[in-house]
Amino acid sequence: MALSRFNTRFAGLFDKGDGSAWQARHGMTAEAYQATFDVLVHQGYRLTYVCGYSEGTRARYNAVWQMSDGPAWQAPRP
């Protein structure tokens, strides 16, 4: 298999954690990231990890959310 910097690859996440529900998304556009953020935060998930990167000339995002209590999250929009 030939790999180039324009092919998307990602690694698995392994964490014993506390048993809380969590969700992960990979390779999202900015629009998909914001829509997913809005839905999951409304369901009680909190963003615990986000990573932005380029895929060719396009921006992509990976993110992990965990079900958790705490103060309300906000995502300012441009």
All heavy atoms as a GROMACS GRO file, in nm:
protein
  620
    1MET      N    1   0.084  -0.117   0.000
    1MET     CA    2   0.000   0.000   0.000
    1MET      C    3   0.090   0.124   0.000
    1MET      O    4   0.178   0.138   0.082
    1MET     CB    5  -0.088  -0.002   0.125
    1MET     CG    6  -0.161   0.127   0.145
    1MET     SD    7  -0.238   0.146   0.307
    1MET     CE    8  -0.373   0.035   0.295
    2ALA      N    9   0.065   0.213  -0.092
    2ALA     CA   10   0.141   0.338  -0.098
    2ALA      C   11   0.071   0.443  -0.012
    2ALA      O   12  -0.049   0.462  -0.023
    2ALA     CB   13   0.150   0.386  -0.242
    3LEU      N   14   0.146   0.507   0.074
    3LEU     CA   15   0.091   0.612   0.159
    3LEU      C   16   0.145   0.747   0.113
    3LEU      O   17   0.262   0.759   0.081
    3LEU     CB   18   0.129   0.591   0.304
    3LEU     CG   19   0.078   0.464   0.370
    3LEU    CD1   20   0.128   0.455   0.513
    3LEU    CD2   21  -0.073   0.460   0.368
    4SER      N   22   0.060   0.846   0.111
    4SER     CA   23   0.106   0.981   0.082
    4SER      C   24   0.051   1.073   0.190
    4SER      O   25  -0.037   1.035   0.267
    4SER     CB   26   0.057   1.027  -0.056
    4SER     OG   27  -0.077   1.069  -0.051
    5ARG      N   28   0.099   1.195   0.194
    5ARG     CA   29   0.051   1.289   0.294
    5ARG      C   30  -0.092   1.334   0.268
    5ARG      O   31  -0.153   1.400   0.350
    5ARG     CB   32   0.144   1.409   0.305
    5ARG     CG   33   0.148   1.494   0.182
    5ARG     CD   34   0.256   1.603   0.199
    5ARG     NE   35   0.261   1.688   0.084
    5ARG     CZ   36   0.203   1.808   0.077
    5ARG    NH1   37   0.139   1.855   0.181
    5ARG    NH2   38   0.211   1.881  -0.031
    6PHE      N   39  -0.149   1.295   0.154
    6PHE     CA   40  -0.286   1.334   0.121
    6PHE      C   41  -0.387   1.226   0.157
    6PHE      O   42  -0.505   1.244   0.138
    6PHE     CB   43  -0.297   1.371  -0.027
    6PHE     CG   44  -0.211   1.489  -0.062
    6PHE    CD1   45  -0.095   1.472  -0.135
    6PHE    CD2   46  -0.244   1.616  -0.017
    6PHE    CE1   47  -0.016   1.580  -0.165
    6PHE    CE2   48  -0.164   1.725  -0.047
    6PHE     CZ   49  -0.049   1.707  -0.121
    7ASN      N   50  -0.343   1.113   0.208
    7ASN     CA   51  -0.434   1.008   0.254
    7ASN      C   52  -0.460   1.026   0.402
    7ASN      O   53  -0.368   1.049   0.479
    7ASN     CB   54  -0.376   0.869   0.229
    7ASN     CG   55  -0.371   0.835   0.082
    7ASN    OD1   56  -0.450   0.886   0.004
    7ASN    ND2   57  -0.280   0.749   0.044
    8THR      N   58  -0.583   1.012   0.443
    8THR     CA   59  -0.619   1.028   0.584
    8THR      C   60  -0.587   0.900   0.661
    8THR      O   61  -0.622   0.792   0.619
    8THR     CB   62  -0.770   1.059   0.599
    8THR    OG1   63  -0.798   1.179   0.528
    8THR    CG2   64  -0.808   1.075   0.744
    9ARG      N   65  -0.520   0.915   0.773
    9ARG     CA   66  -0.489   0.804   0.862
    9ARG      C   67  -0.514   0.851   1.004
    9ARG      O   68  -0.495   0.968   1.036
    9ARG     CB   69  -0.342   0.760   0.851
    9ARG     CG   70  -0.302   0.717   0.712
    9ARG     CD   71  -0.360   0.580   0.680
    9ARG     NE   72  -0.315   0.535   0.552
    9ARG     CZ   73  -0.392   0.530   0.445
    9ARG    NH1   74  -0.516   0.568   0.450
    9ARG    NH2   75  -0.345   0.485   0.331
   10PHE      N   76  -0.558   0.763   1.092
   10PHE     CA   77  -0.575   0.801   1.231
   10PHE      C   78  -0.549   0.681   1.319
   10PHE      O   79  -0.552   0.568   1.275
   10PHE     CB   80  -0.713   0.862   1.259
   10PHE     CG   81  -0.829   0.775   1.219
   10PHE    CD1   82  -0.884   0.684   1.308
   10PHE    CD2   83  -0.882   0.784   1.091
   10PHE    CE1   84  -0.990   0.605   1.270
   10PHE    CE2   85  -0.989   0.705   1.054
   10PHE     CZ   86  -1.043   0.615   1.143
   11ALA      N   87  -0.521   0.709   1.444
   11ALA     CA   88  -0.489   0.604   1.541
   11ALA      C   89  -0.607   0.583   1.636
   11ALA      O   90  -0.693   0.668   1.648
   11ALA     CB   91  -0.365   0.645   1.621
   12GLY      N   92  -0.608   0.469   1.700
   12GLY     CA   93  -0.712   0.439   1.798
   12GLY      C   94  -0.682   0.504   1.931
   12GLY      O   95  -0.568   0.537   1.961
   13LEU      N   96  -0.785   0.522   2.010
   13LEU     CA   97  -0.772   0.578   2.144
   13LEU      C   98  -0.795   0.468   2.246
   13LEU      O   99  -0.893   0.394   2.237
   13LEU     CB  100  -0.877   0.687   2.167
   13LEU     CG  101  -0.872   0.805   2.073
   13LEU    CD1  102  -0.997   0.890   2.089
   13LEU    CD2  103  -0.749   0.888   2.099
   14PHE      N  104  -0.707   0.456   2.342
   14PHE     CA  105  -0.721   0.355   2.445
   14PHE      C  106  -0.704   0.423   2.580
   14PHE      O  107  -0.599   0.477   2.610
   14PHE     CB  108  -0.617   0.244   2.429
   14PHE     CG  109  -0.628   0.174   2.297
   14PHE    CD1  110  -0.551   0.213   2.190
   14PHE    CD2  111  -0.720   0.072   2.280
   14PHE    CE1  112  -0.562   0.149   2.068
   14PHE    CE2  113  -0.732   0.008   2.158
   14PHE     CZ  114  -0.653   0.047   2.051
   15ASP      N  115  -0.809   0.419   2.660
   15ASP     CA  116  -0.806   0.483   2.791
   15ASP      C  117  -0.901   0.406   2.881
   15ASP      O  118  -1.018   0.387   2.848
   15ASP     CB  119  -0.851   0.629   2.778
   15ASP     CG  120  -0.843   0.704   2.909
   15ASP    OD1  121  -0.800   0.647   3.011
   15ASP    OD2  122  -0.881   0.822   2.909
   16LYS      N  123  -0.850   0.360   2.993
   16LYS     CA  124  -0.936   0.285   3.086
   16LYS      C  125  -1.054   0.371   3.128
   16LYS      O  126  -1.166   0.324   3.137
   16LYS     CB  127  -0.855   0.239   3.207
   16LYS     CG  128  -0.935   0.153   3.301
   16LYS     CD  129  -0.849   0.098   3.411
   16LYS     CE  130  -0.932   0.013   3.504
   16LYS     NZ  131  -0.856  -0.039   3.614
   17GLY      N  132  -1.031   0.497   3.153
   17GLY     CA  133  -1.136   0.592   3.186
   17GLY      C  134  -1.217   0.554   3.309
   17GLY      O  135  -1.183   0.464   3.384
   18ASP      N  136  -1.327   0.625   3.328
   18ASP     CA  137  -1.412   0.602   3.445
   18ASP      C  138  -1.543   0.535   3.408
   18ASP      O  139  -1.635   0.528   3.488
   18ASP     CB  140  -1.438   0.734   3.517
   18ASP     CG  141  -1.514   0.834   3.430
   18ASP    OD1  142  -1.552   0.800   3.317
   18ASP    OD2  143  -1.536   0.948   3.477
   19GLY      N  144  -1.555   0.487   3.287
   19GLY     CA  145  -1.676   0.419   3.244
   19GLY      C  146  -1.781   0.511   3.185
   19GLY      O  147  -1.888   0.466   3.146
   20SER      N  148  -1.753   0.641   3.179
   20SER     CA  149  -1.848   0.737   3.122
   20SER      C  150  -1.862   0.713   2.973
   20SER      O  151  -1.769   0.673   2.905
   20SER     CB  152  -1.799   0.881   3.142
   20SER     OG  153  -1.789   0.911   3.279
   21ALA      N  154  -1.981   0.742   2.922
   21ALA     CA  155  -2.005   0.734   2.777
   21ALA      C  156  -1.917   0.837   2.707
   21ALA      O  157  -1.890   0.945   2.760
   21ALA     CB  158  -2.152   0.759   2.748
   22TRP      N  159  -1.871   0.806   2.587
   22TRP     CA  160  -1.793   0.900   2.509
   22TRP      C  161  -1.820   0.881   2.361
   22TRP      O  162  -1.874   0.779   2.319
   22TRP     CB  163  -1.643   0.888   2.538
   22TRP     CG  164  -1.586   0.752   2.509
   22TRP    CD1  165  -1.588   0.643   2.591
   22TRP    CD2  166  -1.521   0.711   2.390
   22TRP    NE1  167  -1.528   0.536   2.531
   22TRP    CE2  168  -1.486   0.575   2.406
   22TRP    CE3  169  -1.489   0.775   2.271
   22TRP    CZ2  170  -1.420   0.503   2.308
   22TRP    CZ3  171  -1.422   0.703   2.173
   22TRP    CH2  172  -1.388   0.569   2.192
   23GLN      N  173  -1.786   0.981   2.283
   23GLN     CA  174  -1.805   0.978   2.139
   23GLN      C  175  -1.680   1.037   2.075
   23GLN      O  176  -1.621   1.132   2.127
   23GLN     CB  177  -1.926   1.064   2.099
   23GLN     CG  178  -2.052   1.022   2.164
   23GLN     CD  179  -2.158   0.981   2.064
   23GLN    OE1  180  -2.136   0.983   1.944
   23GLN    NE2  181  -2.273   0.945   2.115
   24ALA      N  182  -1.640   0.982   1.961
   24ALA     CA  183  -1.526   1.033   1.886
   24ALA      C  184  -1.566   1.049   1.740
   24ALA      O  185  -1.644   0.970   1.687
   24ALA     CB  186  -1.407   0.938   1.896
   25ARG      N  187  -1.515   1.153   1.676
   25ARG     CA  188  -1.538   1.177   1.533
   25ARG      C  189  -1.404   1.212   1.470
   25ARG      O  190  -1.321   1.280   1.531
   25ARG     CB  191  -1.635   1.292   1.510
   25ARG     CG  192  -1.772   1.274   1.572
   25ARG     CD  193  -1.853   1.168   1.498
   25ARG     NE  194  -1.990   1.166   1.544
   25ARG     CZ  195  -2.033   1.104   1.652
   25ARG    NH1  196  -1.948   1.040   1.730
   25ARG    NH2  197  -2.160   1.105   1.686
   26HIS      N  198  -1.385   1.170   1.346
   26HIS     CA  199  -1.258   1.191   1.277
   26HIS      C  200  -1.282   1.247   1.137
   26HIS      O  201  -1.381   1.212   1.073
   26HIS     CB  202  -1.183   1.058   1.263
   26HIS     CG  203  -1.167   0.986   1.392
   26HIS    ND1  204  -1.069   1.019   1.483
   26HIS    CD2  205  -1.237   0.885   1.448
   26HIS    CE1  206  -1.079   0.940   1.588
   26HIS    NE2  207  -1.180   0.858   1.570
   27GLY      N  208  -1.192   1.331   1.092
   27GLY     CA  209  -1.196   1.381   0.954
   27GLY      C  210  -1.311   1.474   0.923
   27GLY      O  211  -1.355   1.483   0.808
   28MET      N  212  -1.359   1.547   1.022
   28MET     CA  213  -1.474   1.637   1.002
   28MET      C  214  -1.432   1.769   0.938
   28MET      O  215  -1.325   1.822   0.967
   28MET     CB  216  -1.540   1.670   1.136
   28MET     CG  217  -1.601   1.552   1.206
   28MET     SD  218  -1.675   1.600   1.364
   28MET     CE  219  -1.528   1.634   1.461
   29THR      N  220  -1.519   1.822   0.854
   29THR     CA  221  -1.502   1.959   0.806
   29THR      C  222  -1.535   2.053   0.922
   29THR      O  223  -1.590   2.010   1.024
   29THR     CB  224  -1.598   1.989   0.690
   29THR    OG1  225  -1.733   1.978   0.740
   29THR    CG2  226  -1.576   1.894   0.572
   30ALA      N  227  -1.506   2.181   0.906
   30ALA     CA  228  -1.538   2.279   1.011
   30ALA      C  229  -1.689   2.281   1.037
   30ALA      O  230  -1.734   2.287   1.152
   30ALA     CB  231  -1.489   2.417   0.972
   31GLU      N  232  -1.767   2.272   0.931
   31GLU     CA  233  -1.913   2.274   0.945
   31GLU      C  234  -1.962   2.150   1.018
   31GLU      O  235  -2.049   2.158   1.106
   31GLU     CB  236  -1.980   2.285   0.808
   31GLU     CG  237  -1.952   2.416   0.737
   31GLU     CD  238  -1.816   2.421   0.666
   31GLU    OE1  239  -1.749   2.315   0.652
   31GLU    OE2  240  -1.775   2.531   0.627
   32ALA      N  241  -1.908   2.033   0.985
   32ALA     CA  242  -1.948   1.909   1.051
   32ALA      C  243  -1.905   1.910   1.198
   32ALA      O  244  -1.979   1.864   1.285
   32ALA     CB  245  -1.888   1.788   0.980
   33TYR      N  246  -1.785   1.964   1.225
   33TYR     CA  247  -1.738   1.974   1.364
   33TYR      C  248  -1.835   2.058   1.446
   33TYR      O  249  -1.877   2.019   1.555
   33TYR     CB  250  -1.598   2.032   1.370
   33TYR     CG  251  -1.558   2.074   1.509
   33TYR    CD1  252  -1.524   1.979   1.604
   33TYR    CD2  253  -1.560   2.207   1.546
   33TYR    CE1  254  -1.491   2.017   1.734
   33TYR    CE2  255  -1.527   2.246   1.675
   33TYR     CZ  256  -1.493   2.150   1.768
   33TYR     OH  257  -1.461   2.188   1.895
   34GLN      N  258  -1.873   2.176   1.396
   34GLN     CA  259  -1.962   2.264   1.471
   34GLN      C  260  -2.099   2.200   1.491
   34GLN      O  261  -2.156   2.206   1.601
   34GLN     CB  262  -1.978   2.399   1.401
   34GLN     CG  263  -2.060   2.499   1.481
   34GLN     CD  264  -1.993   2.537   1.611
   34GLN    OE1  265  -1.884   2.592   1.611
   34GLN    NE2  266  -2.056   2.506   1.723
   35ALA      N  267  -2.153   2.135   1.389
   35ALA     CA  268  -2.283   2.070   1.401
   35ALA      C  269  -2.277   1.956   1.503
   35ALA      O  270  -2.368   1.941   1.586
   35ALA     CB  271  -2.329   2.018   1.265
   36THR      N  272  -2.171   1.877   1.500
   36THR     CA  273  -2.154   1.767   1.594
   36THR      C  274  -2.138   1.821   1.735
   36THR      O  275  -2.198   1.769   1.830
   36THR     CB  276  -2.033   1.680   1.555
   36THR    OG1  277  -2.052   1.633   1.422
   36THR    CG2  278  -2.018   1.562   1.648
   37PHE      N  279  -2.058   1.925   1.750
   37PHE     CA  280  -2.040   1.990   1.880
   37PHE      C  281  -2.176   2.030   1.938
   37PHE      O  282  -2.208   2.000   2.052
   37PHE     CB  283  -1.949   2.112   1.865
   37PHE     CG  284  -1.922   2.184   1.994
   37PHE    CD1  285  -1.805   2.162   2.064
   37PHE    CD2  286  -2.014   2.274   2.047
   37PHE    CE1  287  -1.780   2.229   2.184
   37PHE    CE2  288  -1.990   2.341   2.166
   37PHE     CZ  289  -1.872   2.317   2.235
   38ASP      N  290  -2.256   2.100   1.858
   38ASP     CA  291  -2.385   2.149   1.905
   38ASP      C  292  -2.475   2.035   1.952
   38ASP      O  293  -2.538   2.043   2.058
   38ASP     CB  294  -2.455   2.229   1.795
   38ASP     CG  295  -2.384   2.359   1.763
   38ASP    OD1  296  -2.300   2.405   1.844
   38ASP    OD2  297  -2.411   2.415   1.654
   39VAL      N  298  -2.481   1.927   1.874
   39VAL     CA  299  -2.568   1.813   1.908
   39VAL      C  300  -2.519   1.744   2.035
   39VAL      O  301  -2.597   1.716   2.127
   39VAL     CB  302  -2.573   1.712   1.791
   39VAL    CG1  303  -2.636   1.580   1.833
   39VAL    CG2  304  -2.650   1.773   1.673
   40LEU      N  305  -2.389   1.712   2.042
   40LEU     CA  306  -2.338   1.636   2.155
   40LEU      C  307  -2.341   1.716   2.285
   40LEU      O  308  -2.372   1.662   2.391
   40LEU     CB  309  -2.198   1.583   2.126
   40LEU     CG  310  -2.193   1.475   2.017
   40LEU    CD1  311  -2.049   1.432   1.990
   40LEU    CD2  312  -2.279   1.356   2.054
   41VAL      N  313  -2.309   1.845   2.280
   41VAL     CA  314  -2.315   1.928   2.400
   41VAL      C  315  -2.459   1.935   2.450
   41VAL      O  316  -2.484   1.926   2.570
   41VAL     CB  317  -2.256   2.068   2.373
   41VAL    CG1  318  -2.289   2.165   2.486
   41VAL    CG2  319  -2.104   2.057   2.357
   42HIS      N  320  -2.554   1.945   2.359
   42HIS     CA  321  -2.696   1.946   2.398
   42HIS      C  322  -2.735   1.814   2.467
   42HIS      O  323  -2.821   1.813   2.555
   42HIS     CB  324  -2.783   1.971   2.276
   42HIS     CG  325  -2.929   1.972   2.305
   42HIS    ND1  326  -2.991   2.076   2.371
   42HIS    CD2  327  -3.025   1.881   2.280
   42HIS    CE1  328  -3.119   2.048   2.385
   42HIS    NE2  329  -3.143   1.930   2.331
   43GLN      N  330  -2.669   1.705   2.430
   43GLN     CA  331  -2.697   1.574   2.490
   43GLN      C  332  -2.622   1.550   2.621
   43GLN      O  333  -2.636   1.445   2.681
   43GLN     CB  334  -2.662   1.462   2.390
   43GLN     CG  335  -2.750   1.460   2.269
   43GLN     CD  336  -2.706   1.356   2.167
   43GLN    OE1  337  -2.610   1.282   2.187
   43GLN    NE2  338  -2.776   1.351   2.055
   44GLY      N  339  -2.539   1.646   2.664
   44GLY     CA  340  -2.468   1.634   2.790
   44GLY      C  341  -2.323   1.594   2.780
   44GLY      O  342  -2.257   1.569   2.880
   45TYR      N  343  -2.269   1.588   2.657
   45TYR     CA  344  -2.128   1.555   2.639
   45TYR      C  345  -2.045   1.682   2.649
   45TYR      O  346  -2.090   1.791   2.619
   45TYR     CB  347  -2.105   1.492   2.501
   45TYR     CG  348  -2.156   1.351   2.490
   45TYR    CD1  349  -2.287   1.325   2.453
   45TYR    CD2  350  -2.074   1.242   2.517
   45TYR    CE1  351  -2.335   1.196   2.443
   45TYR    CE2  352  -2.121   1.113   2.508
   45TYR     CZ  353  -2.252   1.091   2.471
   45TYR     OH  354  -2.298   0.963   2.461
   46ARG      N  355  -1.919   1.665   2.693
   46ARG     CA  356  -1.825   1.777   2.701
   46ARG      C  357  -1.705   1.746   2.613
   46ARG      O  358  -1.654   1.634   2.612
   46ARG     CB  359  -1.779   1.797   2.845
   46ARG     CG  360  -1.892   1.841   2.936
   46ARG     CD  361  -1.850   1.851   3.080
   46ARG     NE  362  -1.748   1.951   3.102
   46ARG     CZ  363  -1.772   2.081   3.117
   46ARG    NH1  364  -1.893   2.127   3.110
   46ARG    NH2  365  -1.673   2.164   3.141
   47LEU      N  366  -1.660   1.844   2.539
   47LEU     CA  367  -1.543   1.828   2.453
   47LEU      C  368  -1.420   1.805   2.539
   47LEU      O  369  -1.391   1.884   2.630
   47LEU     CB  370  -1.525   1.952   2.367
   47LEU     CG  371  -1.410   1.948   2.267
   47LEU    CD1  372  -1.437   1.845   2.157
   47LEU    CD2  373  -1.390   2.086   2.206
   48THR      N  374  -1.346   1.697   2.516
   48THR     CA  375  -1.226   1.669   2.593
   48THR      C  376  -1.100   1.673   2.508
   48THR      O  377  -0.990   1.682   2.561
   48THR     CB  378  -1.233   1.531   2.662
   48THR    OG1  379  -1.253   1.430   2.563
   48THR    CG2  380  -1.348   1.528   2.762
   49TYR      N  381  -1.114   1.666   2.376
   49TYR     CA  382  -0.997   1.668   2.288
   49TYR      C  383  -1.040   1.715   2.149
   49TYR      O  384  -1.144   1.671   2.099
   49TYR     CB  385  -0.937   1.528   2.277
   49TYR     CG  386  -0.826   1.517   2.176
   49TYR    CD1  387  -0.697   1.555   2.208
   49TYR    CD2  388  -0.850   1.469   2.048
   49TYR    CE1  389  -0.594   1.546   2.115
   49TYR    CE2  390  -0.749   1.459   1.955
   49TYR     CZ  391  -0.621   1.498   1.989
   49TYR     OH  392  -0.520   1.490   1.897
   50VAL      N  393  -0.964   1.803   2.090
   50VAL     CA  394  -0.988   1.842   1.951
   50VAL      C  395  -0.853   1.866   1.884
   50VAL      O  396  -0.759   1.917   1.946
   50VAL     CB  397  -1.078   1.967   1.939
   50VAL    CG1  398  -1.014   2.090   2.000
   50VAL    CG2  399  -1.119   1.991   1.794
   51CYS      N  400  -0.841   1.825   1.759
   51CYS     CA  401  -0.717   1.840   1.683
   51CYS      C  402  -0.754   1.882   1.541
   51CYS      O  403  -0.836   1.816   1.476
   51CYS     CB  404  -0.643   1.706   1.680
   51CYS     SG  405  -0.497   1.707   1.573
   52GLY      N  406  -0.696   1.991   1.496
   52GLY     CA  407  -0.715   2.036   1.358
   52GLY      C  408  -0.592   2.001   1.275
   52GLY      O  409  -0.480   2.004   1.325
   53TYR      N  410  -0.613   1.967   1.150
   53TYR     CA  411  -0.503   1.932   1.061
   53TYR      C  412  -0.544   1.958   0.917
   53TYR      O  413  -0.662   1.984   0.889
   53TYR     CB  414  -0.462   1.786   1.080
   53TYR     CG  415  -0.569   1.685   1.046
   53TYR    CD1  416  -0.572   1.624   0.921
   53TYR    CD2  417  -0.668   1.652   1.137
   53TYR    CE1  418  -0.670   1.532   0.889
   53TYR    CE2  419  -0.766   1.560   1.107
   53TYR     CZ  420  -0.767   1.500   0.981
   53TYR     OH  421  -0.865   1.410   0.950
   54SER      N  422  -0.448   1.954   0.827
   54SER     CA  423  -0.482   1.973   0.686
   54SER      C  424  -0.477   1.839   0.613
   54SER      O  425  -0.397   1.751   0.646
   54SER     CB  426  -0.385   2.072   0.619
   54SER     OG  427  -0.255   2.021   0.621
   55GLU      N  428  -0.567   1.826   0.519
   55GLU     CA  429  -0.571   1.710   0.431
   55GLU      C  430  -0.564   1.767   0.289
   55GLU      O  431  -0.665   1.814   0.237
   55GLU     CB  432  -0.699   1.631   0.454
   55GLU     CG  433  -0.706   1.504   0.372
   55GLU     CD  434  -0.832   1.427   0.404
   55GLU    OE1  435  -0.940   1.472   0.362
   55GLU    OE2  436  -0.820   1.324   0.471
   56GLY      N  437  -0.444   1.768   0.234
   56GLY     CA  438  -0.424   1.840   0.109
   56GLY      C  439  -0.441   1.989   0.137
   56GLY      O  440  -0.371   2.045   0.219
   57THR      N  441  -0.540   2.050   0.072
   57THR     CA  442  -0.566   2.192   0.096
   57THR      C  443  -0.688   2.214   0.183
   57THR      O  444  -0.732   2.327   0.201
   57THR     CB  445  -0.588   2.264  -0.039
   57THR    OG1  446  -0.699   2.204  -0.107
   57THR    CG2  447  -0.463   2.257  -0.126
   58ARG      N  448  -0.744   2.107   0.239
   58ARG     CA  449  -0.865   2.116   0.320
   58ARG      C  450  -0.835   2.100   0.469
   58ARG      O  451  -0.750   2.022   0.507
   58ARG     CB  452  -0.964   2.010   0.276
   58ARG     CG  453  -1.006   2.024   0.131
   58ARG     CD  454  -1.084   1.904   0.087
   58ARG     NE  455  -1.001   1.786   0.107
   58ARG     CZ  456  -1.012   1.674   0.040
   58ARG    NH1  457  -1.103   1.662  -0.052
   58ARG    NH2  458  -0.934   1.571   0.064
   59ALA      N  459  -0.908   2.175   0.552
   59ALA     CA  460  -0.896   2.162   0.698
   59ALA      C  461  -0.987   2.049   0.744
   59ALA      O  462  -1.098   2.033   0.695
   59ALA     CB  463  -0.937   2.292   0.766
   60ARG      N  464  -0.936   1.972   0.840
   60ARG     CA  465  -1.014   1.862   0.899
   60ARG      C  466  -0.995   1.864   1.050
   60ARG      O  467  -0.896   1.917   1.101
   60ARG     CB  468  -0.967   1.726   0.845
   60ARG     CG  469  -0.996   1.706   0.698
   60ARG     CD  470  -1.145   1.681   0.679
   60ARG     NE  471  -1.175   1.648   0.542
   60ARG     CZ  472  -1.240   1.727   0.459
   60ARG    NH1  473  -1.279   1.846   0.498
   60ARG    NH2  474  -1.266   1.689   0.337
   61TYR      N  475  -1.089   1.803   1.121
   61TYR     CA  476  -1.087   1.802   1.267
   61TYR      C  477  -1.118   1.663   1.320
   61TYR      O  478  -1.206   1.595   1.268
   61TYR     CB  479  -1.189   1.902   1.322
   61TYR     CG  480  -1.160   2.042   1.277
   61TYR    CD1  481  -1.211   2.089   1.156
   61TYR    CD2  482  -1.078   2.125   1.352
   61TYR    CE1  483  -1.181   2.217   1.112
   61TYR    CE2  484  -1.048   2.252   1.308
   61TYR     CZ  485  -1.100   2.298   1.188
   61TYR     OH  486  -1.070   2.423   1.145
   62ASN      N  487  -1.047   1.625   1.426
   62ASN     CA  488  -1.077   1.506   1.505
   62ASN      C  489  -1.117   1.556   1.643
   62ASN      O  490  -1.059   1.653   1.693
   62ASN     CB  491  -0.954   1.416   1.521
   62ASN     CG  492  -0.903   1.364   1.389
   62ASN    OD1  493  -0.976   1.354   1.291
   62ASN    ND2  494  -0.776   1.330   1.386
   63ALA      N  495  -1.215   1.491   1.706
   63ALA     CA  496  -1.257   1.536   1.837
   63ALA      C  497  -1.314   1.420   1.919
   63ALA      O  498  -1.365   1.323   1.863
   63ALA     CB  499  -1.363   1.646   1.825
   64VAL      N  500  -1.302   1.434   2.051
   64VAL     CA  501  -1.356   1.336   2.145
   64VAL      C  502  -1.439   1.412   2.248
   64VAL      O  503  -1.396   1.515   2.300
   64VAL     CB  504  -1.244   1.257   2.216
   64VAL    CG1  505  -1.301   1.161   2.318
   64VAL    CG2  506  -1.156   1.185   2.115
   65TRP      N  507  -1.559   1.359   2.276
   65TRP     CA  508  -1.648   1.414   2.378
   65TRP      C  509  -1.675   1.307   2.482
   65TRP      O  510  -1.684   1.189   2.450
   65TRP     CB  511  -1.782   1.455   2.318
   65TRP     CG  512  -1.778   1.574   2.229
   65TRP    CD1  513  -1.807   1.702   2.263
   65TRP    CD2  514  -1.748   1.578   2.089
   65TRP    NE1  515  -1.797   1.785   2.153
   65TRP    CE2  516  -1.761   1.710   2.045
   65TRP    CE3  517  -1.712   1.480   1.995
   65TRP    CZ2  518  -1.739   1.749   1.914
   65TRP    CZ3  519  -1.689   1.519   1.864
   65TRP    CH2  520  -1.703   1.652   1.825
   66GLN      N  521  -1.690   1.349   2.609
   66GLN     CA  522  -1.720   1.256   2.717
   66GLN      C  523  -1.842   1.306   2.793
   66GLN      O  524  -1.855   1.426   2.817
   66GLN     CB  525  -1.601   1.244   2.812
   66GLN     CG  526  -1.622   1.139   2.919
   66GLN     CD  527  -1.494   1.117   3.000
   66GLN    OE1  528  -1.395   1.185   2.982
   66GLN    NE2  529  -1.498   1.020   3.088
   67MET      N  530  -1.931   1.213   2.830
   67MET     CA  531  -2.049   1.250   2.910
   67MET      C  532  -1.999   1.294   3.047
   67MET      O  533  -1.929   1.219   3.115
   67MET     CB  534  -2.142   1.130   2.923
   67MET     CG  535  -2.272   1.160   2.992
   67MET     SD  536  -2.381   1.270   2.900
   67MET     CE  537  -2.442   1.160   2.772
   68SER      N  538  -2.035   1.417   3.087
   68SER     CA  539  -1.984   1.471   3.212
   68SER      C  540  -2.066   1.591   3.255
   68SER      O  541  -2.117   1.665   3.171
   68SER     CB  542  -1.838   1.512   3.191
   68SER     OG  543  -1.787   1.580   3.302
   69ASP      N  544  -2.077   1.610   3.386
   69ASP     CA  545  -2.143   1.729   3.440
   69ASP      C  546  -2.044   1.843   3.443
   69ASP      O  547  -1.923   1.824   3.441
   69ASP     CB  548  -2.191   1.704   3.582
   69ASP     CG  549  -2.307   1.604   3.587
   69ASP    OD1  550  -2.383   1.599   3.489
   69ASP    OD2  551  -2.318   1.532   3.687
   70GLY      N  552  -2.096   1.964   3.452
   70GLY     CA  553  -2.010   2.082   3.464
   70GLY      C  554  -2.080   2.204   3.408
   70GLY      O  555  -2.194   2.197   3.362
   71PRO      N  556  -2.011   2.318   3.412
   71PRO     CA  557  -2.071   2.441   3.359
   71PRO      C  558  -2.098   2.429   3.208
   71PRO      O  559  -2.036   2.349   3.141
   71PRO     CB  560  -1.966   2.548   3.388
   71PRO     CG  561  -1.843   2.477   3.426
   71PRO     CD  562  -1.877   2.338   3.463
   72ALA      N  563  -2.189   2.510   3.161
   72ALA     CA  564  -2.226   2.508   3.020
   72ALA      C  565  -2.106   2.543   2.931
   72ALA      O  566  -2.028   2.631   2.963
   72ALA     CB  567  -2.341   2.605   2.994
   73TRP      N  568  -2.098   2.473   2.819
   73TRP     CA  569  -1.996   2.501   2.719
   73TRP      C  570  -2.051   2.603   2.620
   73TRP      O  571  -2.171   2.608   2.595
   73TRP     CB  572  -1.959   2.375   2.642
   73TRP     CG  573  -1.867   2.285   2.716
   73TRP    CD1  574  -1.902   2.197   2.814
   73TRP    CD2  575  -1.727   2.274   2.700
   73TRP    NE1  576  -1.791   2.132   2.859
   73TRP    CE2  577  -1.682   2.178   2.790
   73TRP    CE3  578  -1.634   2.338   2.619
   73TRP    CZ2  579  -1.550   2.141   2.800
   73TRP    CZ3  580  -1.503   2.301   2.628
   73TRP    CH2  581  -1.461   2.205   2.720
   74GLN      N  582  -1.960   2.680   2.559
   74GLN     CA  583  -1.998   2.773   2.455
   74GLN      C  584  -1.904   2.757   2.338
   74GLN      O  585  -1.786   2.730   2.357
   74GLN     CB  586  -1.992   2.916   2.505
   74GLN     CG  587  -2.091   2.947   2.613
   74GLN     CD  588  -2.085   3.092   2.656
   74GLN    OE1  589  -1.999   3.167   2.610
   74GLN    NE2  590  -2.175   3.131   2.742
   75ALA      N  591  -1.957   2.773   2.218
   75ALA     CA  592  -1.876   2.769   2.097
   75ALA      C  593  -1.903   2.896   2.018
   75ALA      O  594  -2.004   2.905   1.948
   75ALA     CB  595  -1.911   2.647   2.013
   76PRO      N  596  -1.818   2.997   2.032
   76PRO     CA  597  -1.843   3.122   1.960
   76PRO      C  598  -1.834   3.099   1.809
   76PRO      O  599  -1.753   3.023   1.762
   76PRO     CB  600  -1.733   3.216   2.009
   76PRO     CG  601  -1.631   3.130   2.071
   76PRO     CD  602  -1.696   3.001   2.111
   77ARG      N  603  -1.921   3.165   1.738
   77ARG     CA  604  -1.923   3.155   1.592
   77ARG      C  605  -1.870   3.285   1.533
   77ARG      O  606  -1.902   3.393   1.584
   77ARG     CB  607  -2.063   3.127   1.544
   77ARG     CG  608  -2.110   2.991   1.590
   77ARG     CD  609  -2.232   2.948   1.511
   77ARG     NE  610  -2.257   2.809   1.537
   77ARG     CZ  611  -2.361   2.763   1.602
   77ARG    NH1  612  -2.451   2.845   1.649
   77ARG    NH2  613  -2.376   2.634   1.621
   78PRO      N  614  -1.796   3.274   1.424
   78PRO     CA  615  -1.745   3.396   1.360
   78PRO      C  616  -1.855   3.481   1.300
   78PRO      O  617  -1.960   3.440   1.272
   78PRO     CB  618  -1.652   3.345   1.252
   78PRO     CG  619  -1.669   3.199   1.242
   78PRO     CD  620  -1.752   3.155   1.358
   0.00000   0.00000   0.00000
